[in-house]
Structures are given as structure tokens and as C-alpha cells.
Amino acid sequence: MLDQPLNSLGFAKAPADTRVVVAMSGGVDSSVVAAQLAEQGYDVVGVTLQLYDHGAALAKKGACCAGRDIHDAARVAEKMGFPHYVLDYENTFREAVIEEFADAYLAGATPVPCIRCNERVKFKDLLATARDLNADCMATGHYIQRKVGLGPELHMATDSNRDQSYFLFSTTSEQLSYLRFPLGHLASKAETRALAAKYGLSVADKPDSQDICFVPNGNYAAVIEKLRPGSAEPGDIIDTAGNILGHHRGVIHYTIGQRKGLGIGGLGDPLYVVRLDPGARHVIVGPREALSTRTIPLREINWLGDAPFTSRDEWHLGVKVRSTRPPRPAVIRPISATEAMVELLDPEDGVSAGQACVFYAPEGSRVFGGGWIWKGSVG
């Protein structure tokens, strides 16, 4: 008797005998994943997370996981004929993501809460729930690819404009063994929307969410002030020599690399925010060259290479310090299994503590993990 061939999710059994939990945000991407797997005959279970109080000021219409999105996910499940559950993760999300977001901003860092959400909520607690439901795997609508080499590997999406690898660098090898990303090979978002139309989904033309889900209209400072009353204390805008150039209404209103909205025009060459000192309530500004960074300290490294991270003195890889920038050549020198110093071959502007530095193969699409930038940038 011949061995059972692998199905499209990589299991040696029929789709009907393969249970897959689909993390459904209510957007077009995860809806298409769920609909496609249901059409292929898989035992699909849709799960949507309620991440924050939809009646609170933090919520907004059209944000990821807001009330409308839960309704949209339920409609997709009803149309395609699979069960759908809504799980209350408000406390978990607040403790694991929102609180740290506020504290990081107060410390003068620039956090990336979407990474923490994937790391601490979706790929931890939700993944555990999927196992409790006896699912063989969990699928999401992320634009990233999982391939099998010596073990499961993380790769950039085929469509570089949709690639979400920067936000998924902290996914562990163990999690990758359980996760599936059915959209990562698609050439464009247009293909996803065409599939949504093919399945007759009501979300086919639904706009993409652009902002952090719990930050209305991108107004970070308003959210932080609500979470930490009195956090927006005024102070001085100073140059790198300590001269007072003006005044500000709270350090939380500024980010490293910011040029506009400083209120100190007419001083000659353009000035940029080069450092934040929340303790002294100082916003430090300087010329663009003062933003230039060549060495970056990292901690909380998640390594996805085949050999141990500390098996070499240095790794020559590409790195991203912004999700929107292409990988740049760098030398990564391990300090421990979870700490390293990164040397950029060409300096980057505006590197800030709290951001992620993600590792990529010098050639090809493989993601080698990454770490969190701390203590600011070191020159």
C-alpha cells in the first residue's frame, strides 16, 4: 500500500481529517485563508480575539479585532459553514502589549506593539488554544512563507510590498512547526481580493487596517496620556550642546528622526530629534548627520538559523531596522545566545531603542530571526 500523500498543509491524511484553527481578524486576508481551507475540505475552526474594550476610547471603527471585524469574521464562517468562536483576550492583551507600549514610550523608546502581539498573544495563547481544540495546525493571513529545510524555516513573502517578516521575527522554530501561512506565496494583494470575490465574501473590498489596532488615528500620545495620566509634562527642546532652542508639550509627542512639528523653525539648517531624555524632560535635536548609526546593541534575540547563534564569532547577514526599508548588509557579533552587537556596513538614520532589528540571508528570502534594540543607538 502506498503511503498517503501529503495534503496542502503538509499532513499525510485527507483534508477532512485535518483540523486547522484559523486566526480570523475579520479582514480580507484571514477570511480568504479560512474560506479557501474550508473549500478544500479541511476541518476548519475560526477563532477571533477580542483584544480590547470596544466601548472604550481606545477602540475605533475599522481597527483590527474591533467589533465590526468580529461581526465580519462571523459572517464569513457562517457563509462557508464552519464554526467560529470569539475569545476574550482583553486582560492578556493589555498586560502583554498595551502596558509595555505605554511604558516604552514614557522611557523614550519607539515600541512595535504588533510584534509583541504576535509573540505574546497570537502565537502563544491562541496557539495553545488551537492545541486544546486538537487542531493539527494553526493558519493565519500573514504575508510570509514557511518552508521546510533541516527544519521549518521562515521566509519573506513573494510580494515584497506585502511582506510581514519584520513583524514575525520572534516566531520560534517550535511555533513554526505548528503554523501555516497560506497567502505567503501570492504575487499581490489583488490575488487575495480576487479569491475573496470568488468565494463571495462580504469583506472582498474591505480596506486594509493601517494603524495599530488600539491607537485611534495614529495618535500615540493620546493613548499614552489616557493610560498614564500626567505623562505629557512640558519641557525644553535643546541642541546637542545643551542650548535651549524652544519648549515642548511632552516627550511622548516626539520620536527619533522627527523633523516636522518641532516649532523651532528659522534656526538655519533643518534639525531632527536625535535623542529623548524623559527623565530631564528634554527633546534633543541636531543635524541629520547626528542621526547616523553604525552599531546597534540587541537583546531578546530569537535565532532561526540551523547552527546555534553562538557557534560563530560573527554572522554576515542583512538586517532591517524598519519594516519599510530593505535589508542592509551587516555583521552580527553574538555576546550570548540572546544578545549581540550589530555593525552596519552603511550607517542608518533614526535608529531607536524599542524597535526590532531583523536578520535576513544575504541572498534569498530566508529570515534568520532578530532582536530588540536597546539603550538607544551607540554611534
Buried (B, 14 or more C-beta within 10 A) or exposed (E): EEEEEEBEBBBEEEBEEBBBBBBBBBBBBBBBBBBBBBBBEBBBBBBBBBBBEBEEEBBBEBBBBBBBBBEBBBBBBEBBEBEBBBBEBBEBBBEBBBEBBBBBBBBBBBBBBBBBBBBBBBBBBBBEBBEEBEBBBBBBBBBBBBEEEEEBBBBBBBBEEBBBBBBBBBBBBEBBEBBBBBBBEBEEBEBBBEBBEEBEBBBBEBEEBEBBBBBBEEEBBBBBBEBBEEBBEEBBBBBEEEEEBBEBEBBBBBBBBBEEEBEBEEEEEEBBBBBBBBEEBBBBBBBBEBBBBBBBBBBEBBBBBEEEBBEEEEBEBBBBBBBEEEBBEBBBBBEEEBBBBBBBEEBBBBBBBBBBBBBBBEEEBBBBBBBBBBEBBEE
